[in-house]
Amino acid sequence: MKIFAAEFIKSCVSPEQFPPGDLDEIAFVGRSNVGKSSLINSLLHRRDLAKVSRTPGKTRAVNVFRVSTSDPDLARFYLVDLPGYGFARVSKSLRIQWGPLTEGYLVDRDSLGGVVLLVDCRVVTEQDRQTITWLRSIRRNPLVVATKVDKLKPSERVRTLKQTHRDLGLAHGEMLIPYSSMTGDGRERVWGALRDLLGGHRSHGS
């Protein structure tokens, strides 16, 4: 599959600024510093389309990217980067402001075709578990991607990913895709899962 274009469209700080709903959308969510921006850049074969920062809470708005590919099922869609949760170095007032914006988007967005939840393969937090539970409660069953697998030694990988699967409370057979933004390991599996997400969304909507 070829990526014809991937471009930043806008940063949204209120629902009125969200895209018009003319394309399907896939949202990426995860705790701060889980590697969301790095994964987006890796997935789209772009170096710095999504800005990478070591500072938790750097993504402070809903950032929207328009993507077009050679795959008919993924021909044109919006990739939506949501603010990270668990950001400790921003003010309480900003956390309160970002919460309703993200929650409203995930609950009410008719054009949202799927949610990708990123977790650090080495550390599962209570917030990760709570997020999965909440997404399921609003019928946004997430695709779960375990980031930073390049940080694991080969001898650790299978055992650690099995533990991550258990810690997240995923059912037997429920997908957990390991991903490395450094090597691109997992890229094709993620694209295949995104294709299935949008296909299911369109079938449900028809």
Legacy VTK file of the C-alpha trace (Angstrom):
# vtk DataFile Version 3.0
C-alpha trace
ASCII
DATASET POLYDATA
POINTS 206 float
0.000 0.000 0.000
1.256 3.465 -0.887
0.527 6.601 1.103
-0.248 9.315 -1.422
-0.607 12.160 1.060
-0.592 12.835 4.786
-1.114 16.407 5.878
-1.879 18.287 9.049
-5.268 19.993 8.808
-5.945 21.745 12.103
-5.777 21.747 15.883
-9.199 21.857 17.506
-9.841 23.283 20.959
-13.647 23.229 20.717
-16.215 20.934 19.042
-17.084 23.668 16.570
-13.611 23.303 15.076
-13.898 19.568 14.370
-13.867 18.489 10.684
-17.219 18.577 8.858
-17.645 14.799 8.978
-17.128 14.350 5.238
-14.581 11.537 5.760
-14.309 8.594 8.123
-12.095 9.230 11.137
-9.760 7.070 13.214
-8.763 8.422 16.616
-5.532 7.632 18.445
-5.554 7.855 22.226
-3.156 6.916 25.020
-1.420 8.225 28.076
1.157 10.976 27.794
4.548 9.900 26.417
3.243 6.525 25.247
4.707 7.289 21.823
1.569 8.405 20.003
3.228 11.022 17.802
6.142 8.725 16.993
3.768 5.932 16.000
1.709 8.233 13.782
4.865 9.429 12.012
6.092 5.861 11.597
2.735 4.616 10.365
2.531 7.365 7.742
6.228 7.217 6.759
6.697 10.841 7.800
9.517 12.137 9.950
7.828 14.925 11.895
4.237 15.275 10.727
3.053 14.775 14.297
5.276 16.741 16.653
7.199 14.578 19.114
7.977 15.860 22.591
9.420 14.382 25.760
7.208 16.697 27.805
4.013 15.017 29.071
0.867 16.802 27.973
2.428 18.449 24.912
-0.571 17.551 22.735
-3.120 19.975 24.141
-5.729 19.901 21.399
-7.438 17.494 19.042
-5.052 17.385 16.066
-6.453 16.322 12.706
-4.511 14.882 9.748
-5.926 14.013 6.324
-4.555 10.806 4.812
-4.968 9.280 1.355
-3.605 5.890 0.275
-3.651 3.462 -2.634
-5.879 1.057 -0.665
-9.525 1.427 -1.780
-10.698 0.743 1.783
-8.409 3.450 3.147
-8.539 5.812 0.204
-9.196 8.980 2.222
-9.747 9.426 5.948
-8.921 11.674 8.880
-6.420 10.503 11.473
-7.203 12.229 14.771
-4.586 12.595 17.509
-6.283 13.098 20.877
-4.625 14.655 23.957
-2.860 12.156 26.196
-4.263 11.229 29.570
-2.216 11.129 32.735
-0.363 14.360 31.976
1.150 15.525 35.263
2.855 18.754 34.236
-0.105 20.820 33.119
-2.530 22.830 35.168
-5.687 21.334 36.657
-7.782 23.847 34.720
-6.340 22.610 31.430
-6.968 18.984 32.406
-10.587 19.847 33.120
-10.857 21.642 29.775
-9.289 18.833 27.715
-11.345 16.089 29.372
-14.777 17.210 28.107
-13.374 17.979 24.637
-11.932 14.480 24.225
-14.886 12.769 25.879
-17.391 14.658 23.735
-15.509 13.748 20.586
-15.377 10.038 21.412
-19.010 9.831 22.535
-20.766 11.946 19.930
-18.716 11.749 16.729
-20.777 9.928 14.081
-17.922 9.898 11.553
-15.560 8.193 14.015
-14.845 4.800 12.490
-12.539 3.421 15.157
-10.334 4.118 18.164
-6.726 2.995 18.535
-5.556 2.798 22.148
-1.793 2.889 22.643
-0.198 1.394 25.746
3.450 1.086 26.712
4.299 -2.617 26.379
6.387 -2.442 29.565
3.974 -0.707 31.938
0.179 -0.977 32.085
-1.456 1.640 34.310
-4.829 1.787 35.994
-5.707 4.632 33.634
-5.078 2.310 30.674
-7.492 -0.252 32.126
-10.078 2.397 32.956
-9.842 3.797 29.436
-10.510 0.404 27.845
-13.507 -0.125 30.146
-14.906 3.320 29.386
-14.425 3.016 25.623
-16.263 -0.291 25.661
-19.071 1.260 27.686
-19.675 3.820 24.924
-19.390 1.113 22.241
-15.974 2.198 20.993
-14.199 -1.123 21.403
-10.568 -0.089 20.809
-7.807 -1.601 18.753
-4.997 -1.944 21.310
-1.402 -1.369 20.193
1.573 -2.000 22.485
4.270 0.576 21.762
8.043 0.612 22.299
8.604 -3.111 21.765
12.121 -2.277 20.569
12.896 -1.551 24.230
12.440 -5.262 24.994
15.172 -7.852 24.633
14.195 -10.668 22.251
14.112 -13.057 25.197
11.652 -10.780 27.031
9.244 -10.035 24.227
6.805 -12.960 24.265
6.579 -13.079 28.053
6.151 -9.313 28.415
3.461 -9.054 25.743
1.525 -11.922 27.317
1.693 -10.113 30.653
0.557 -6.855 29.012
-2.384 -8.707 27.468
-3.365 -10.051 30.910
-2.818 -6.733 32.697
-5.154 -4.991 30.265
-7.869 -7.548 30.902
-8.100 -8.497 27.243
-10.049 -11.633 26.430
-8.436 -14.726 24.955
-7.933 -14.106 21.253
-8.470 -10.354 21.585
-5.908 -8.495 19.508
-2.868 -6.754 20.955
-0.516 -5.523 18.231
3.131 -4.952 19.208
4.663 -1.929 17.490
8.063 -0.261 17.225
8.228 3.246 15.843
11.989 2.811 15.552
11.880 -0.213 13.240
8.336 -0.118 11.863
7.665 -3.575 13.274
3.881 -4.000 13.407
3.088 -1.398 10.749
1.355 -3.746 8.305
-0.672 -5.361 11.075
-1.904 -1.964 12.226
-2.862 -0.937 8.688
-4.753 -4.202 8.266
-6.620 -3.604 11.518
-7.461 -0.020 10.503
-8.877 -1.368 7.238
-11.105 -3.723 9.230
-12.211 -0.927 11.573
-13.341 1.328 8.761
-14.951 -1.571 6.906
-16.964 -2.470 9.970
-17.946 1.143 10.554
-19.216 1.533 6.994
-21.138 -1.752 7.132
-22.762 -0.737 10.401
-23.661 2.668 9.021
-25.197 1.354 5.803
LINES 1 207
206 0 1 2 3 4 5 6 7 8 9 10 11 12 13 14 15 16 17 18 19 20 21 22 23 24 25 26 27 28 29 30 31 32 33 34 35 36 37 38 39 40 41 42 43 44 45 46 47 48 49 50 51 52 53 54 55 56 57 58 59 60 61 62 63 64 65 66 67 68 69 70 71 72 73 74 75 76 77 78 79 80 81 82 83 84 85 86 87 88 89 90 91 92 93 94 95 96 97 98 99 100 101 102 103 104 105 106 107 108 109 110 111 112 113 114 115 116 117 118 119 120 121 122 123 124 125 126 127 128 129 130 131 132 133 134 135 136 137 138 139 140 141 142 143 144 145 146 147 148 149 150 151 152 153 154 155 156 157 158 159 160 161 162 163 164 165 166 167 168 169 170 171 172 173 174 175 176 177 178 179 180 181 182 183 184 185 186 187 188 189 190 191 192 193 194 195 196 197 198 199 200 201 202 203 204 205
